[in-house]
């Protein structure tokens, strides 16, 4: 019985540790997989991400909703837009972009 309580307590603590939080801070410089540097700043509605060189918006409408960080990711070179879910990890930002039944996972690295 005691073992079960200890195991359940550890699992619960781990779940809380890795859960997304409304106070997560995405601000800073991030390196995208193809080498572009994205600067994420706080806006009046959440966060926004722009490329460092072209100043093009690539991440917008970043909001905490229903226990998840959601946003819109934009590929300006290919004129593609997709909804996405963000997960802040220690020095990485995991982005799962979804368009219809397709999805793609990207990792941006904190600079």
MDTraj code that builds the backbone (N, CA, C; nanometers):
import mdtraj as md
import numpy as np

residues = "UNK UNK UNK UNK UNK UNK UNK UNK UNK UNK UNK UNK UNK UNK UNK UNK UNK UNK UNK UNK UNK UNK UNK UNK UNK UNK UNK UNK UNK UNK UNK UNK UNK UNK UNK UNK UNK UNK UNK UNK UNK UNK UNK UNK UNK UNK UNK UNK UNK UNK UNK UNK UNK UNK UNK UNK UNK UNK UNK UNK UNK UNK UNK UNK UNK UNK UNK UNK UNK UNK UNK UNK UNK UNK UNK UNK UNK UNK UNK UNK UNK UNK UNK UNK UNK UNK UNK UNK UNK UNK UNK UNK UNK UNK UNK UNK UNK UNK UNK UNK UNK UNK UNK UNK UNK UNK UNK UNK UNK UNK UNK".split()
xyz = np.array([
    [0.0825, -0.1198, 0.0000],
    [0.0000, 0.0000, 0.0000],
    [0.0869, 0.1261, 0.0000],
    [0.1895, 0.1274, 0.0851],
    [0.2778, 0.2435, 0.0936],
    [0.3528, 0.2617, -0.0386],
    [0.3975, 0.1491, -0.0984],
    [0.4665, 0.1564, -0.2272],
    [0.3767, 0.2192, -0.3335],
    [0.2521, 0.1815, -0.3350],
    [0.1578, 0.2362, -0.4326],
    [0.1412, 0.3867, -0.4149],
    [0.1300, 0.4316, -0.2934],
    [0.1146, 0.5745, -0.2660],
    [0.2398, 0.6506, -0.3089],
    [0.3565, 0.5951, -0.2814],
    [0.4825, 0.6594, -0.3202],
    [0.4920, 0.6678, -0.4720],
    [0.4613, 0.5605, -0.5418],
    [0.4681, 0.5583, -0.6882],
    [0.3698, 0.6580, -0.7486],
    [0.2485, 0.6597, -0.6988],
    [0.1478, 0.7535, -0.7492],
    [0.1915, 0.8979, -0.7226],
    [0.2483, 0.9230, -0.6053],
    [0.2958, 1.0580, -0.5729],
    [0.4074, 1.1016, -0.6668],
    [0.5002, 1.0127, -0.6972],
    [0.6102, 1.0443, -0.7889],
    [0.5577, 1.0716, -0.9290],
    [0.4661, 0.9890, -0.9766],
    [0.4087, 1.0103, -1.1091],
    [0.3335, 1.1427, -1.1161],
    [0.2595, 1.1742, -1.0133],
    [0.1852, 1.3004, -1.0099],
    [0.2805, 1.4191, -1.0101],
    [0.3865, 1.4120, -0.9309],
    [0.4855, 1.5194, -0.9263],
    [0.5519, 1.5386, -1.0623],
    [0.5867, 1.4286, -1.1295],
    [0.6468, 1.4374, -1.2624],
    [0.5505, 1.5006, -1.3623],
    [0.4251, 1.4656, -1.3539],
    [0.3253, 1.5223, -1.4442],
    [0.3159, 1.6737, -1.4238],
    [0.3169, 1.7189, -1.2993],
    [0.3108, 1.8619, -1.2712],
    [0.4374, 1.9338, -1.3169],
    [0.5509, 1.8682, -1.3044],
    [0.6777, 1.9279, -1.3429],
    [0.6834, 1.9544, -1.4924],
    [0.6321, 1.8633, -1.5740],
    [0.6418, 1.8761, -1.7181],
    [0.5165, 1.9336, -1.7832],
    [0.4178, 1.9687, -1.7062],
    [0.2946, 2.0251, -1.7618],
    [0.3202, 2.1674, -1.8093],
    [0.2449, 2.2081, -1.9087],
    [0.2556, 2.3446, -1.9568],
    [0.1894, 2.4371, -1.8565],
    [0.2440, 2.5581, -1.8469],
    [0.1921, 2.6532, -1.7500],
    [0.1617, 2.7852, -1.8186],
    [0.0642, 2.8558, -1.7682],
    [0.0271, 2.9851, -1.8252],
    [0.1367, 3.0886, -1.8055],
    [0.2306, 3.0633, -1.7169],
    [0.3388, 3.1586, -1.6911],
    [0.4649, 3.1264, -1.7712],
    [0.4606, 3.0277, -1.8603],
    [0.5763, 2.9967, -1.9438],
    [0.6188, 3.1218, -2.0196],
    [0.7496, 3.1383, -2.0371],
    [0.8021, 3.2572, -2.1040],
    [0.8805, 3.2151, -2.2282],
    [0.8297, 3.2502, -2.3439],
    [0.8915, 3.2131, -2.4710],
    [0.9865, 3.3200, -2.5230],
    [0.9989, 3.4331, -2.4546],
    [1.0775, 3.5444, -2.5064],
    [1.2239, 3.5060, -2.5238],
    [1.2868, 3.5679, -2.6252],
    [1.4283, 3.5458, -2.6498],
    [1.4538, 3.5091, -2.7941],
    [1.5797, 3.4721, -2.8198],
    [1.6202, 3.4318, -2.9540],
    [1.6196, 3.2799, -2.9638],
    [1.5633, 3.2308, -3.0750],
    [1.5520, 3.0872, -3.0989],
    [1.6061, 3.0569, -3.2386],
    [1.6761, 2.9462, -3.2507],
    [1.7292, 2.9046, -3.3807],
    [1.6396, 2.7953, -3.4379],
    [1.5845, 2.8237, -3.5569],
    [1.4974, 2.7278, -3.6260],
    [1.5832, 2.6215, -3.6942],
    [1.5233, 2.5072, -3.7332],
    [1.6000, 2.3972, -3.7933],
    [1.6828, 2.4359, -3.9164],
    [1.6347, 2.5290, -3.9976],
    [1.7091, 2.5679, -4.1176],
    [1.8056, 2.6827, -4.0912],
    [1.8245, 2.7192, -3.9648],
    [1.9243, 2.8186, -3.9280],
    [1.8747, 2.9592, -3.9046],
    [1.7514, 2.9894, -3.9377],
    [1.6984, 3.1247, -3.9156],
    [1.6887, 3.1519, -3.7658],
    [1.7154, 3.2749, -3.7283],
    [1.7004, 3.3166, -3.5890],
    [1.5645, 3.3854, -3.5750],
    [1.4858, 3.3368, -3.4797],
    [1.3529, 3.3901, -3.4521],
    [1.3590, 3.4630, -3.3187],
    [1.3105, 3.5845, -3.3171],
    [1.3048, 3.6616, -3.1927],
    [1.1597, 3.6643, -3.1466],
    [1.1359, 3.6052, -3.0304],
    [1.0010, 3.6023, -2.9728],
    [0.9927, 3.7096, -2.8653],
    [0.8912, 3.7946, -2.8785],
    [0.8684, 3.9004, -2.7813],
    [0.7256, 3.8906, -2.7291],
    [0.7036, 3.9525, -2.6159],
    [0.5702, 3.9543, -2.5571],
    [0.4884, 4.0621, -2.6274],
    [0.3638, 4.0306, -2.6566],
    [0.2726, 4.1291, -2.7158],
    [0.1553, 4.1486, -2.6206],
    [0.0645, 4.2352, -2.6545],
    [-0.0495, 4.2605, -2.5657],
    [-0.1451, 4.1412, -2.5579],
    [-0.1362, 4.0497, -2.6558],
    [-0.2250, 3.9330, -2.6547],
    [-0.1535, 3.8027, -2.6224],
    [-0.0227, 3.8038, -2.6082],
    [0.0536, 3.6806, -2.5805],
    [0.1978, 3.6978, -2.6228],
    [0.2393, 3.6258, -2.7255],
    [0.3745, 3.6342, -2.7781],
    [0.3683, 3.6393, -2.9306],
    [0.4750, 3.6919, -2.9906],
    [0.4863, 3.6964, -3.1358],
    [0.6317, 3.6686, -3.1729],
    [0.6518, 3.5939, -3.2821],
    [0.7868, 3.5604, -3.3264],
    [0.8148, 3.6167, -3.4638],
    [0.9309, 3.6834, -3.4767],
    [0.9723, 3.7424, -3.6050],
    [1.1125, 3.6952, -3.6395],
    [1.1378, 3.6821, -3.7693],
    [1.2738, 3.6477, -3.8115],
    [1.3638, 3.7677, -3.7855],
    [1.4874, 3.7386, -3.7474],
    [1.5811, 3.8443, -3.7121],
    [1.6207, 3.9276, -3.8345],
    [1.6463, 3.8637, -3.9480],
    [1.6951, 3.9361, -4.0651],
    [1.5843, 4.0026, -4.1461],
    [1.4794, 3.9309, -4.1776],
    [1.3737, 3.9848, -4.2644],
    [1.2631, 4.0563, -4.1871],
    [1.2584, 4.0391, -4.0564],
    [1.1531, 4.0941, -3.9716],
    [1.0141, 4.0452, -4.0153],
    [1.0085, 3.9222, -4.0664],
    [0.8814, 3.8619, -4.1073],
    [0.8203, 3.7881, -3.9883],
    [0.6902, 3.7993, -3.9720],
    [0.6206, 3.7275, -3.8644],
    [0.6137, 3.5799, -3.9006],
    [0.6625, 3.4938, -3.8107],
    [0.6573, 3.3491, -3.8336],
    [0.5786, 3.2765, -3.7249],
    [0.5488, 3.3454, -3.6161],
    [0.4721, 3.2857, -3.5071],
    [0.3835, 3.3953, -3.4488],
    [0.2526, 3.3700, -3.4445],
    [0.1623, 3.4725, -3.3917],
    [0.0480, 3.4070, -3.3154],
    [-0.0268, 3.4901, -3.2475],
    [-0.1426, 3.4459, -3.1692],
    [-0.1060, 3.3374, -3.0678],
    [0.0106, 3.3499, -3.0063],
    [0.0541, 3.2528, -2.9044],
    [-0.0264, 3.2795, -2.7782],
    [-0.1090, 3.1816, -2.7405],
    [-0.1995, 3.1976, -2.6264],
    [-0.2060, 3.0673, -2.5463],
    [-0.2315, 3.0828, -2.4180],
    [-0.2530, 2.9675, -2.3311],
    [-0.4026, 2.9432, -2.3241],
    [-0.4469, 2.8282, -2.3745],
    [-0.5895, 2.7991, -2.3828],
    [-0.6134, 2.6515, -2.3522],
    [-0.7033, 2.6222, -2.2601],
    [-0.7373, 2.4850, -2.2205],
    [-0.6140, 2.4043, -2.1801],
    [-0.5238, 2.4657, -2.1061],
    [-0.4070, 2.3952, -2.0557],
    [-0.2967, 2.3729, -2.1577],
    [-0.3055, 2.4387, -2.2748],
    [-0.2048, 2.4222, -2.3797],
    [-0.1685, 2.5573, -2.4382],
    [-0.0450, 2.5681, -2.4849],
    [-0.0027, 2.6848, -2.5605],
    [-0.0332, 2.6580, -2.7066],
    [-0.1120, 2.7437, -2.7663],
    [-0.1461, 2.7306, -2.9080],
    [-0.0998, 2.8557, -2.9818],
    [-0.0813, 2.8421, -3.1123],
    [-0.0359, 2.9554, -3.1927],
    [-0.0634, 2.9271, -3.3392],
    [-0.0244, 3.0230, -3.4206],
    [-0.0271, 3.0077, -3.5659],
    [0.1173, 3.0225, -3.6122],
    [0.1653, 2.9251, -3.6884],
    [0.3013, 2.9303, -3.7422],
    [0.2919, 2.9587, -3.8916],
    [0.3836, 3.0423, -3.9385],
    [0.3800, 3.0877, -4.0770],
    [0.5145, 3.0608, -4.1429],
    [0.5102, 3.0052, -4.2629],
    [0.6297, 2.9914, -4.3456],
    [0.6152, 3.0932, -4.4582],
    [0.6738, 3.2140, -4.4411],
    [0.6513, 3.3193, -4.5402],
    [0.7096, 3.2877, -4.6784],
    [0.8150, 3.2089, -4.6844],
    [0.8772, 3.1771, -4.8139],
    [0.7886, 3.0875, -4.8995],
    [0.7138, 2.9980, -4.8342],
    [0.6254, 2.9070, -4.9075],
    [0.4788, 2.9463, -4.8931],
    [0.4551, 3.0592, -4.8252],
    [0.3194, 3.1106, -4.8043],
    [0.2276, 3.0049, -4.7416],
    [0.2779, 2.9377, -4.6374],
    [0.1988, 2.8363, -4.5671],
    [0.1712, 2.8819, -4.4248],
    [0.0503, 2.8520, -4.3790],
    [0.0066, 2.8868, -4.2438],
    [-0.0536, 2.7619, -4.1809],
    [-0.0216, 2.7380, -4.0535],
    [-0.0774, 2.6214, -3.9843],
    [-0.0983, 2.6544, -3.8371],
    [-0.1961, 2.5917, -3.7757],
    [-0.2131, 2.6000, -3.6314],
    [-0.1066, 2.5129, -3.5674],
    [-0.0652, 2.5479, -3.4469],
    [0.0360, 2.4662, -3.3810],
    [0.0168, 2.4675, -3.2303],
    [0.0837, 2.3725, -3.1681],
    [0.0879, 2.3617, -3.0230],
    [0.2336, 2.3729, -2.9822],
    [0.2607, 2.4514, -2.8771],
    [0.3968, 2.4759, -2.8323],
    [0.4193, 2.4117, -2.6964],
    [0.5365, 2.3538, -2.6799],
    [0.5762, 2.3004, -2.5506],
    [0.7159, 2.3520, -2.5209],
    [0.7294, 2.4247, -2.4122],
    [0.8576, 2.4799, -2.3717],
    [0.9334, 2.3745, -2.2931],
    [1.0506, 2.3384, -2.3461],
    [1.1384, 2.2461, -2.2760],
    [1.2571, 2.3269, -2.2262],
    [1.3545, 2.2658, -2.1617],
    [1.4610, 2.3428, -2.0975],
    [1.5263, 2.4445, -2.1914],
    [1.5871, 2.4015, -2.2985],
    [1.6506, 2.4924, -2.3936],
    [1.5955, 2.4734, -2.5342],
    [1.4770, 2.4142, -2.5437],
    [1.4150, 2.3893, -2.6729],
    [1.2685, 2.4288, -2.6684],
    [1.2189, 2.4632, -2.7852],
    [1.0776, 2.4902, -2.8022],
    [1.0263, 2.3882, -2.9020],
    [0.9389, 2.3010, -2.8556],
    [0.8803, 2.1981, -2.9417],
    [0.7542, 2.2553, -3.0042],
    [0.7494, 2.2498, -3.1367],
    [0.6358, 2.3032, -3.2100],
    [0.5747, 2.1906, -3.2920],
    [0.4479, 2.1632, -3.2689],
    [0.3767, 2.0632, -3.3490],
    [0.2775, 2.1395, -3.4353],
    [0.3126, 2.1526, -3.5638],
    [0.2282, 2.2241, -3.6593],
    [0.1289, 2.1262, -3.7193],
    [0.0016, 2.1667, -3.7254],
    [-0.1048, 2.0787, -3.7752],
    [-0.1813, 2.1491, -3.8861],
    [-0.1977, 2.0773, -3.9958],
    [-0.2766, 2.1290, -4.1072],
    [-0.3585, 2.0124, -4.1614],
    [-0.4877, 2.0159, -4.1349],
    [-0.5726, 1.9041, -4.1745],
    [-0.5338, 1.7794, -4.0959],
    [-0.5095, 1.6701, -4.1670],
    [-0.4710, 1.5452, -4.1006],
    [-0.3197, 1.5315, -4.0892],
    [-0.2458, 1.6279, -4.1427],
    [-0.1004, 1.6217, -4.1418],
    [-0.0441, 1.7035, -4.0262],
    [0.0733, 1.6605, -3.9773],
    [0.1407, 1.7379, -3.8745],
    [0.2916, 1.7242, -3.8920],
    [0.3628, 1.8214, -3.8380],
    [0.5085, 1.8218, -3.8446],
    [0.5600, 1.8745, -3.7117],
    [0.6620, 1.8083, -3.6586],
    [0.7208, 1.8508, -3.5331],
    [0.8533, 1.9219, -3.5613],
    [0.8668, 2.0406, -3.5057],
    [0.9893, 2.1201, -3.5189],
    [1.0454, 2.1467, -3.3804],
    [1.1759, 2.1619, -3.3736],
    [1.2401, 2.2020, -3.2487],
    [1.3231, 2.3268, -3.2740],
    [1.2938, 2.4332, -3.1998],
    [1.3758, 2.5532, -3.2043],
    [1.4634, 2.5513, -3.0799],
    [1.5898, 2.5916, -3.0949],
    [1.6857, 2.5879, -2.9864],
    [1.7096, 2.7286, -2.9324],
    [1.7082, 2.7411, -2.8006],
    [1.7307, 2.8709, -2.7358],
    [1.8733, 2.9165, -2.7617],
    [1.8892, 3.0427, -2.7983],
    [2.0213, 3.1002, -2.8268],
    [2.0689, 3.1860, -2.7124],
])
top = md.Topology()
chain = top.add_chain()
for i, resn in enumerate(residues, 1):
    res = top.add_residue(resn, chain, resSeq=i)
    for name in ("N", "CA", "C"):
        top.add_atom(name, md.element.get_by_symbol(name[0]), res)
traj = md.Trajectory(xyz[None], top)
